Amino acid sequence: MGDTTNVVVGHPIMQHMHRLGDEKRSVVILRPADYDEWLHTKKIEAAQAMLQLYAADAMVADSAPM
């Protein structure tokens, strides 16, 4: 998982991770197939192409007490 953030607007899961009124941001989740390219690419465009929000239907969310 990368530690880069993307602005979250309308993402069904990640938009709920901040208080109302706070700017919505999300970590960038890399697929295992992208790890090597992310770590070793010399092409800025290739790295930027991976800076996408992870598809909500590929995520699992559950509430937990704080």
C-alpha positions as CSV (number, residue, x, y, z in Angstrom):
1,M,0.0,0.0,0.0
2,G,1.4,3.4,-0.9
3,D,1.4,6.3,1.4
4,T,0.4,8.9,-1.2
5,T,-3.0,10.5,-0.8
6,N,-5.8,11.3,-3.3
7,V,-8.7,13.6,-2.8
8,V,-11.9,11.6,-2.3
9,V,-15.1,12.9,-3.9
10,G,-18.0,10.6,-4.1
11,H,-16.1,7.3,-3.4
12,P,-18.7,5.0,-1.7
13,I,-16.3,3.9,1.0
14,M,-13.5,6.3,1.5
15,Q,-15.7,9.4,1.6
16,H,-16.9,8.2,5.1
17,M,-13.4,8.2,6.6
18,H,-13.4,11.9,7.6
19,R,-15.7,14.2,9.6
20,L,-18.3,16.2,7.8
21,G,-16.7,19.4,6.4
22,D,-13.1,18.0,6.5
23,E,-11.3,17.6,3.2
24,K,-11.7,14.0,2.0
25,R,-8.4,12.2,1.2
26,S,-7.5,8.6,0.7
27,V,-4.3,6.5,0.7
28,V,-3.4,5.1,-2.7
29,I,-3.7,1.3,-2.6
30,L,-1.4,-0.5,-5.0
31,R,-2.3,-3.8,-6.4
32,P,0.4,-6.4,-5.8
33,A,1.1,-6.6,-9.6
34,D,2.1,-2.9,-9.5
35,Y,4.5,-3.1,-6.6
36,D,7.7,-3.6,-8.6
37,E,6.8,-0.9,-11.2
38,W,5.9,1.6,-8.4
39,L,9.2,1.0,-6.6
40,H,11.5,1.0,-9.6
41,T,9.9,3.0,-12.5
42,K,11.9,5.9,-14.0
43,K,8.7,7.0,-15.8
44,I,6.8,9.7,-14.0
45,E,3.7,9.0,-16.2
46,A,3.7,5.3,-15.2
47,A,3.8,6.2,-11.5
48,Q,1.1,8.9,-11.9
49,A,-1.2,6.4,-13.7
50,M,-1.2,4.3,-10.5
51,L,-2.4,7.2,-8.4
52,Q,-6.1,6.2,-8.7
53,L,-8.7,5.5,-6.1
54,Y,-9.1,1.8,-5.5
55,A,-12.4,0.6,-6.8
56,A,-15.0,0.5,-4.0
57,D,-16.4,-2.9,-5.2
58,A,-12.9,-4.4,-4.6
59,M,-12.9,-3.1,-1.0
60,V,-14.5,-4.5,2.2
61,A,-15.6,-2.0,4.9
62,D,-16.8,-2.8,8.3
63,S,-17.6,-0.5,11.3
64,A,-15.5,-0.9,14.5
65,P,-15.8,0.7,17.8
66,M,-13.3,3.4,18.7
